[in-house]
């Protein structure tokens, strides 16, 4: 992995948003990464206390150039959580610094409705689009299933998977926009190109380890065991 890669894995409720009971209970990971030489950086899924995250990036000597949203759920991008409490996210972040929000095309409508931001706030991408952060090349992988426009982010041997794939398990498919068959396709087809040495960085701390190689994940994660669509749907379909 390149020494020029700036990379931070931040746990909500511990590394920022300290004292926020919802942030602590949801156990979200937020990521900051970029090119140390150019100073350009992005935030991935900056929910709960976006002001603290912006300050953190600036304190590291980096310039925030954008946000990448893995999917539209409020614990990742802000909005009303479970019909009750409002969570700060990308809308509040753009009040501090007006940067583009990079999403898959299929997610624009959903995230706009969730956050209240106009569609002009988003830069829409397709599967395998490459985003340049300084001189780093970031590949955006469309991995629907948890939501229509869920995406994973591949950079310098690290895969930030949002709620598509956890170290143990995967994102639910019974929420609005979820699709069990698309999740199977994402796990069994779209992510097969990721080599075993790539390190998986999930969207939540649901396992003892905060990250793990894809080879180890493939050995132990039960959602990767089915070898056919029929096996998958029998075990996990809704």
MONORGI-V150441 format. One record per residue. N is the residue number from 1. PHI is phi in whole degrees, -180 to 180 (999 if undefined). Layout:
# MONORGI-V150441
n:N phi:PHI
n:N phi:PHI
This chain:
# MONORGI-V150441
n:1 phi:999
n:2 phi:-67
n:3 phi:-70
n:4 phi:-81
n:5 phi:-76
n:6 phi:-89
n:7 phi:-150
n:8 phi:-135
n:9 phi:-105
n:10 phi:-121
n:11 phi:-97
n:12 phi:-62
n:13 phi:91
n:14 phi:-118
n:15 phi:-92
n:16 phi:-160
n:17 phi:53
n:18 phi:-66
n:19 phi:92
n:20 phi:-82
n:21 phi:-64
n:22 phi:-67
n:23 phi:-58
n:24 phi:-65
n:25 phi:-73
n:26 phi:-79
n:27 phi:58
n:28 phi:-76
n:29 phi:-98
n:30 phi:-117
n:31 phi:-122
n:32 phi:-124
n:33 phi:-151
n:34 phi:178
n:35 phi:-105
n:36 phi:-62
n:37 phi:-72
n:38 phi:-85
n:39 phi:84
n:40 phi:-85
n:41 phi:-145
n:42 phi:-132
n:43 phi:-111
n:44 phi:-109
n:45 phi:57
n:46 phi:-82
n:47 phi:-101
n:48 phi:81
n:49 phi:-132
n:50 phi:-61
n:51 phi:-62
n:52 phi:-66
n:53 phi:-68
n:54 phi:-62
n:55 phi:-64
n:56 phi:-64
n:57 phi:-62
n:58 phi:-64
n:59 phi:-65
n:60 phi:-85
n:61 phi:79
n:62 phi:-109
n:63 phi:-108
n:64 phi:-74
n:65 phi:-112
n:66 phi:178
n:67 phi:-127
n:68 phi:-116
n:69 phi:-104
n:70 phi:-75
n:71 phi:-171
n:72 phi:-87
n:73 phi:-65
n:74 phi:-63
n:75 phi:-73
n:76 phi:-112
n:77 phi:-130
n:78 phi:97
n:79 phi:125
n:80 phi:-86
n:81 phi:-94
n:82 phi:54
n:83 phi:71
n:84 phi:-126
n:85 phi:-93
n:86 phi:-79
n:87 phi:-111
n:88 phi:-70
n:89 phi:-164
n:90 phi:-68
n:91 phi:-65
n:92 phi:-70
n:93 phi:-63
n:94 phi:-71
n:95 phi:-75
n:96 phi:-91
n:97 phi:-144
n:98 phi:-87
n:99 phi:-116
n:100 phi:-71
n:101 phi:-112
n:102 phi:-92
n:103 phi:-139
n:104 phi:-74
n:105 phi:-52
n:106 phi:-67
n:107 phi:-99
n:108 phi:-57
n:109 phi:-60
n:110 phi:-68
n:111 phi:-74
n:112 phi:-64
n:113 phi:-64
n:114 phi:-72
n:115 phi:-98
n:116 phi:83
n:117 phi:-80
n:118 phi:-69
n:119 phi:-65
n:120 phi:-72
n:121 phi:-78
n:122 phi:-108
n:123 phi:-105
n:124 phi:-89
n:125 phi:-127
n:126 phi:-120
n:127 phi:-53
n:128 phi:73
n:129 phi:-59
n:130 phi:-111
n:131 phi:-108
n:132 phi:-96
n:133 phi:-117
n:134 phi:61
n:135 phi:-100
n:136 phi:-83
n:137 phi:-103
n:138 phi:-114
n:139 phi:-99
n:140 phi:-103
n:141 phi:-107
n:142 phi:-76
n:143 phi:-131
n:144 phi:-66
n:145 phi:142
n:146 phi:-69
n:147 phi:-142
n:148 phi:-62
n:149 phi:-117
n:150 phi:-55
n:151 phi:-141
n:152 phi:-110
n:153 phi:-123
n:154 phi:-113
n:155 phi:-150
n:156 phi:49
n:157 phi:76
n:158 phi:-128
n:159 phi:-118
n:160 phi:-91
n:161 phi:-105
n:162 phi:54
n:163 phi:-105
n:164 phi:-72
n:165 phi:-140
n:166 phi:-102
n:167 phi:-61
n:168 phi:-126
n:169 phi:96
n:170 phi:-149
n:171 phi:-68
n:172 phi:-68
n:173 phi:-118
n:174 phi:-102
n:175 phi:-87
n:176 phi:-54
n:177 phi:88
n:178 phi:-76
n:179 phi:-152
n:180 phi:-62
n:181 phi:-68
n:182 phi:-65
n:183 phi:-62
n:184 phi:-60
n:185 phi:-64
n:186 phi:-63
n:187 phi:-74
n:188 phi:-95
n:189 phi:-124
n:190 phi:-70
n:191 phi:-100
n:192 phi:-68
n:193 phi:-74
n:194 phi:-78
n:195 phi:-78
n:196 phi:-66
n:197 phi:-82
n:198 phi:-63
n:199 phi:-93
n:200 phi:-86
n:201 phi:-119
n:202 phi:-81
n:203 phi:-84
n:204 phi:-143
n:205 phi:-90
n:206 phi:-109
n:207 phi:-136
n:208 phi:-58
n:209 phi:-91
n:210 phi:-78
n:211 phi:-157
n:212 phi:-163
n:213 phi:-65
n:214 phi:-62
n:215 phi:-62
n:216 phi:-69
n:217 phi:-61
n:218 phi:-64
n:219 phi:-73
n:220 phi:-117
n:221 phi:-81
n:222 phi:-64
n:223 phi:-74
n:224 phi:-94
n:225 phi:-75
n:226 phi:-57
n:227 phi:-107
n:228 phi:-150
n:229 phi:-60
n:230 phi:-66
n:231 phi:-63
n:232 phi:-62
n:233 phi:-65
n:234 phi:-66
n:235 phi:-92
n:236 phi:-127
n:237 phi:-67
n:238 phi:-120
